[in-house]
């Protein structure tokens, strides 16, 4: 008995641990999880950091550049030079040469150099472009987050309709089981036929089969949701929201107000791309301007056959300016400017095309929302009517003035109307989400 209790406690602990492993997510929690774990978003954050380093890299070009160095040479054999022999012997024939060695065996040079860019128009433009690129990377992150959020929403919502459908089916099964038990009792008393019992039993079996089908579909849909969230596929999750909690009616502004294109992240990215292209044109134009730099250097050279025995030190100091004036580059800069202008024309066309696409998307989303709202209201009325018919048919059946066939028909009509109403609620929620996406509200 003791071993049996230990085994049972172990099984209970295992079941508890298994139950604890199932994580429940609301839609907001699922979106937040995806924003933290999606690899594309992580890469976008890395791009922002890289853009910040590019600013530092670009700025460094205009800061003072200081370097130091040392050079040591030891001449194993000093080089010989030829000089006219008459330098040493005036009587030597003209044209004769004598060998002589110059220099010392040890030569040490220690130097420091300082340079700084004083004026370069392309440097200033490049620094602006580097800062603009960081902002561009930030807009790209916003766009990536926007896309991931919508991907999670599109994967999350189908799981909700299955949950709602299952709730409706389980409620119908519970009600039908009561009617089935009542009919069995009437059958045993001889008030109804076996056919009445069989019809209700078949209806129960069909409903239970539908529940099993929903469970299988739910597993497939949740796998898609886990993938979009970046959640481990081998772990279990469940959805915690419901359709009614997520739905909020569209405002009048959402349905009629003028479209603000800048609320869409992809439009912001394209607009920032245009600004970068304009800076690229300006950068290439600045290449026609001269640039000026200052420099200075100081060095000490030590020479001697023995550096440790009072070598001879020679100091040198230089300061100066360097001016570069571009004159002719074979039309390279002109070609670069023209190419940048052509690319800007393409971006302008893409922007206009995106505006047209957003306008179409918003118009269709508004129409779809209004249609979904009308269908939902119609299905609400149909469901109330189907419930009334079903309840009236049950009362007639219990009083013996109705048949089991009428019950079955009313029951099937009710179940179909219930599913239509659930689908209409789901379609309305999807239409509202699509409207928010089109308007850039998410």
C-alpha positions in Angstrom: 0.0 0.0 0.0 2.9 2.4 0.9 4.5 1.8 -2.5 1.1 2.3 -4.2 0.7 5.7 -2.5 4.2 6.8 -3.5 3.4 5.9 -7.1 0.1 7.7 -7.1 1.8 10.8 -5.6 4.5 10.6 -8.2 1.9 10.4 -11.0 0.0 13.4 -9.5 3.3 15.4 -9.3 4.0 14.5 -13.0 0.6 15.6 -14.1 0.9 18.8 -12.1 4.3 19.5 -13.7 2.9 18.8 -17.1 0.0 21.1 -16.5 2.3 23.8 -15.4 4.3 23.6 -18.6 1.3 24.8 -20.6 1.7 28.6 -21.0 -1.4 30.7 -21.5 -1.1 33.9 -23.6 -3.4 36.8 -24.1 -3.0 38.5 -27.5 -1.0 41.3 -26.0 1.3 38.8 -24.2 1.8 36.8 -27.4 2.7 40.0 -29.3 5.1 41.2 -26.5 6.7 37.7 -26.4 7.3 37.9 -30.2 8.7 41.4 -30.0 11.3 40.1 -27.5 12.2 36.8 -29.2 11.7 37.3 -33.0 15.0 37.0 -34.7 14.2 39.6 -37.4 13.6 42.2 -34.7 16.8 41.3 -32.9 18.7 41.8 -36.2 17.0 45.2 -36.6 18.2 46.2 -33.1 21.7 45.2 -34.1 21.4 47.4 -37.2 20.6 50.4 -35.0 23.7 49.7 -32.9 25.7 49.4 -36.0 24.4 52.7 -37.3 25.5 54.3 -34.1 29.0 53.0 -34.6 29.0 54.3 -38.1 28.3 57.8 -36.8 31.3 57.5 -34.5 33.4 56.2 -37.4 32.4 59.0 -39.6 32.9 61.7 -37.0 36.4 60.4 -36.3 37.5 61.6 -39.7 37.1 65.3 -38.7 38.8 64.9 -35.3 42.6 65.4 -34.8 44.6 62.3 -35.8 47.7 61.7 -33.6 50.2 59.0 -34.2 53.7 58.2 -32.9 56.3 55.9 -34.3 59.9 54.7 -33.9 62.4 53.5 -36.5 65.7 51.8 -35.7 68.4 50.8 -38.2 71.7 49.1 -37.6 74.0 49.0 -40.6 76.0 45.7 -40.5 78.1 47.2 -43.3 78.0 50.9 -44.0 77.4 51.8 -47.6 80.3 53.2 -49.6 80.0 56.3 -51.8 82.2 57.6 -54.6 83.7 61.1 -54.5 86.4 62.6 -56.8 89.8 61.6 -55.6 91.0 65.2 -55.9 89.0 65.9 -52.7 91.7 64.0 -50.8 94.7 64.3 -53.2 94.8 67.4 -55.4 97.5 65.6 -57.5 95.2 62.8 -58.3 94.3 62.5 -62.0 91.0 64.0 -62.9 88.3 61.4 -63.3 89.6 59.1 -60.5 87.3 58.4 -57.6 87.8 57.5 -54.0 85.5 55.4 -51.8 84.2 56.9 -48.6 81.6 55.9 -45.9 79.0 58.3 -44.6 76.8 57.8 -41.6 76.9 55.7 -38.4 76.0 52.1 -37.7 73.1 53.0 -35.4 70.2 55.2 -36.4 67.2 55.7 -34.2 64.3 58.0 -35.1 61.4 58.8 -32.8 58.5 60.8 -34.3 55.0 62.1 -33.6 52.5 63.3 -36.2 49.3 65.4 -35.8 46.8 66.1 -38.6 43.3 67.6 -38.7 40.7 68.2 -41.3 39.9 71.9 -41.4 37.3 72.0 -44.1 35.6 69.3 -46.2 32.0 69.7 -47.3 31.6 66.0 -48.1 32.6 65.2 -44.5 29.8 67.4 -43.1 27.3 65.8 -45.5 28.5 62.3 -44.7 28.1 63.0 -41.0 24.5 64.1 -41.6 23.9 61.0 -43.7 25.3 58.7 -40.9 22.8 60.3 -38.4 20.0 60.0 -40.9 20.9 56.3 -41.5 20.5 55.6 -37.8 17.1 57.1 -37.8 16.3 55.0 -40.9 17.4 51.9 -39.0 15.1 52.9 -36.2 12.2 53.2 -38.6 13.1 49.8 -40.0 12.8 48.4 -36.5 9.4 49.9 -36.1 8.3 48.4 -39.4 9.6 45.0 -38.4 7.8 45.2 -35.1 4.6 46.2 -37.0 4.9 43.2 -39.3 5.7 40.7 -36.6 2.7 42.0 -34.5 0.3 41.5 -37.4 1.8 38.1 -38.1 1.1 37.1 -34.5 -2.5 38.6 -34.7 -3.2 36.6 -37.9 -2.0 33.4 -36.2 -3.7 34.1 -32.9 -7.2 34.9 -34.1 -8.0 31.5 -35.8 -7.3 29.9 -32.4 -10.1 32.0 -30.9 -12.8 30.9 -33.2 -11.9 27.3 -32.4 -12.2 28.0 -28.7 -15.6 29.7 -29.2 -16.8 26.9 -31.4 -15.8 24.3 -28.9 -17.5 26.2 -26.1 -20.7 26.3 -28.1 -20.5 22.6 -29.0 -19.9 21.6 -25.4 -22.8 23.7 -24.3 -25.0 22.0 -26.9 -23.7 18.6 -25.9 -24.7 19.3 -22.3 -28.2 20.5 -23.2 -28.6 17.6 -25.6 -27.5 15.0 -23.0 -30.3 16.3 -20.7 -32.8 15.9 -23.5 -31.4 12.5 -24.4 -31.7 11.3 -20.8 -35.3 12.6 -20.6 -36.2 10.8 -23.9 -34.7 7.6 -22.6 -36.9 7.8 -19.5 -39.9 8.5 -21.7 -38.9 5.5 -23.9 -38.8 3.2 -20.9 -42.2 4.4 -19.9 -43.5 3.7 -23.4 -44.3 7.3 -24.4 -41.8 7.6 -27.2 -40.3 5.2 -29.8 -36.7 3.9 -30.0 -36.3 6.0 -33.2 -36.6 9.1 -31.0 -33.8 7.9 -28.8 -31.6 6.9 -31.7 -31.9 10.3 -33.4 -30.8 12.1 -30.3 -27.9 9.6 -29.8 -26.8 10.2 -33.3 -26.8 14.0 -32.8 -24.7 13.6 -29.7 -22.2 11.5 -31.5 -21.9 14.0 -34.3 -21.3 16.8 -31.8 -18.6 14.9 -30.0 -16.9 14.2 -33.3 -17.0 17.9 -34.1 -15.3 18.6 -30.8 -12.5 16.1 -31.6 -12.0 17.7 -35.0 -11.7 21.1 -33.3 -9.0 19.7 -31.0 -7.0 18.5 -33.9 -7.3 21.7 -35.8 -6.4 23.7 -32.7 -3.0 21.9 -32.4 -2.1 22.8 -36.0 -3.1 26.4 -35.5 -1.2 26.8 -32.2 1.9 25.4 -33.9 1.7 28.3 -36.4 1.2 30.8 -33.6 4.3 29.4 -31.7 6.3 29.8 -34.9 5.3 33.4 -35.4 6.0 34.2 -31.7 9.4 32.6 -31.7 8.1 30.2 -29.0 9.7 26.7 -28.7 7.6 24.4 -30.9 8.0 21.4 -28.5 6.3 23.3 -25.7 2.6 23.7 -25.2 0.6 27.0 -25.2 -3.0 28.0 -25.1 -4.8 31.3 -25.9 -6.4 33.2 -23.0 -8.4 35.9 -24.8 -11.8 35.7 -26.3 -13.4 37.4 -29.3 -15.7 39.7 -27.3 -12.8 40.9 -25.1 -10.7 41.8 -28.1 -13.3 43.6 -30.1 -13.8 47.3 -29.9 -16.1 49.1 -32.4 -14.4 51.2 -35.1 -14.7 55.0 -34.4 -16.2 57.4 -36.9 -12.8 58.8 -37.7 -11.5 55.3 -38.6 -14.3 55.0 -41.1 -14.4 58.5 -42.6 -11.3 60.6 -41.7 -8.7 61.4 -44.3 -5.8 58.9 -44.5 -2.6 59.7 -42.8 0.1 57.8 -44.7 2.8 58.6 -42.2 1.1 56.4 -39.6 2.2 53.4 -41.7 5.7 52.3 -40.8 6.6 51.2 -44.3 5.8 54.8 -45.5 8.0 56.2 -42.9 10.9 54.0 -44.0 10.4 55.0 -47.6 10.2 58.7 -46.7 13.5 58.3 -44.7 15.0 56.6 -47.7 14.2 59.6 -49.9 16.0 61.9 -47.4 19.0 59.6 -47.5 19.0 59.7 -51.3 18.9 63.5 -51.2 21.9 63.6 -48.9 23.7 61.3 -51.3 23.1 63.8 -54.1 24.4 66.6 -51.8 27.4 64.4 -50.8 28.4 63.9 -54.5 28.0 67.6 -55.3 30.3 68.5 -52.4 33.0 66.6 -54.1 33.5 69.6 -56.4 34.6 71.8 -53.4 38.2 71.9 -52.2 39.2 70.5 -48.8 41.8 71.8 -46.4 43.8 70.0 -43.8 46.5 71.0 -41.3 49.4 68.8 -40.2 52.4 68.9 -38.0 55.2 66.5 -37.1 58.1 66.4 -34.7 61.0 63.9 -34.6 64.3 63.2 -32.9 66.9 61.2 -34.7 69.8 59.6 -32.8 72.9 58.6 -34.7 76.1 57.0 -33.5 78.2 53.9 -33.7 77.1 53.3 -30.1 73.7 54.6 -29.1 74.6 54.2 -25.4 77.7 56.4 -25.6 76.5 59.9 -26.1 74.8 59.6 -29.6 74.2 62.7 -31.7 70.6 63.8 -31.6 69.0 65.7 -34.5 65.6 67.3 -34.0 63.2 68.1 -36.8 59.8 69.9 -36.6 57.4 70.6 -39.4 53.9 72.3 -39.6 51.9 73.0 -42.7 48.6 73.1 -44.6 47.4 70.9 -47.4 44.8 72.1 -49.9 43.2 69.8 -52.4 41.3 71.4 -55.3 39.5 69.0 -57.6 39.7 70.0 -61.2 38.7 67.2 -63.5 37.8 63.6 -62.7 36.6 62.3 -66.1 32.9 63.2 -65.2 32.9 60.6 -62.4 31.1 62.8 -59.9 28.6 64.0 -62.5 27.6 60.4 -63.3 27.2 59.7 -59.6 25.0 62.7 -59.1 22.9 61.8 -62.1 22.5 58.2 -60.9 21.5 59.4 -57.4 18.8 61.7 -59.0 17.5 58.7 -61.1 17.3 56.7 -57.9 15.4 59.5 -56.2 12.9 59.5 -59.2 12.3 55.8 -58.6 11.8 56.4 -54.9 9.3 59.2 -55.6 7.4 56.8 -57.9 7.4 54.1 -55.3 6.1 56.6 -52.7 3.2 57.5 -55.0 2.5 53.9 -55.7 2.5 53.1 -51.9 0.1 55.9 -51.3 -2.3 54.5 -53.9 -1.9 51.0 -52.3 -2.6 52.3 -48.8 -5.7 54.2 -50.1 -7.0 51.1 -51.7 -6.3 49.0 -48.6 -8.0 51.4 -46.3 -11.1 51.7 -48.6 -11.4 47.9 -48.8 -10.9 47.5 -45.1 -13.6 50.1 -44.3 -16.1 48.4 -46.7 -15.2 44.9 -45.2 -15.7 46.2 -41.7 -19.2 47.6 -42.4 -20.2 44.4 -44.3 -18.9 42.3 -41.4 -20.8 44.4 -38.9 -24.0 44.1 -40.9 -23.6 40.3 -41.1 -22.9 40.0 -37.4 -26.1 42.0 -36.5 -28.1 39.9 -38.9 -26.7 36.7 -37.4 -27.5 37.9 -33.9 -31.1 38.3 -34.9 -31.1 34.9 -36.6 -29.7 33.3 -33.4 -32.4 34.7 -31.2 -35.0 33.4 -33.6 -33.4 29.9 -33.8 -33.3 29.7 -30.0 -36.9 30.6 -29.8 -37.8 28.0 -32.4 -35.8 25.3 -30.6 -37.2 26.1 -27.2 -40.8 26.0 -28.5 -40.1 22.7 -30.3 -38.8 21.2 -27.1 -41.8 22.3 -25.2 -44.1 20.8 -27.8 -42.1 17.6 -27.8 -42.3 17.2 -24.0 -46.0 17.9 -24.1 -46.5 15.2 -26.7 -47.6 17.4 -29.5 -44.4 17.4 -31.4 -42.2 14.8 -33.0 -38.5 13.9 -32.6 -38.0 14.8 -36.2 -39.1 18.4 -35.4 -36.6 18.4 -32.5 -33.8 17.2 -34.8 -34.6 19.8 -37.5 -34.8 22.6 -34.9 -31.6 21.4 -33.3 -29.7 21.3 -36.6 -31.0 24.8 -37.5 -29.9 26.1 -34.1 -26.4 24.6 -34.3 -25.9 26.0 -37.8 -27.1 29.4 -36.7 -24.8 29.3 -33.7 -21.8 28.5 -35.9 -22.8 31.2 -38.3 -23.0 33.7 -35.4 -19.6 32.6 -34.1 -18.1 33.0 -37.6 -19.7 36.4 -38.0 -18.2 37.6 -34.7 -14.8 36.3 -35.8 -15.1 37.9 -39.2 -16.0 41.2 -37.5 -13.0 41.0 -35.3 -10.7 40.2 -38.2 -12.2 43.1 -40.2 -11.6 45.5 -37.3 -8.0 44.3 -37.0 -7.5 44.7 -40.7 -8.9 48.2 -40.6 -6.5 49.1 -37.7 -3.6 47.7 -39.7 -4.6 49.6 -42.9 -4.8 52.9 -40.9 -1.5 52.2 -39.1 -3.2 52.2 -35.6 -1.4 49.1 -34.3 
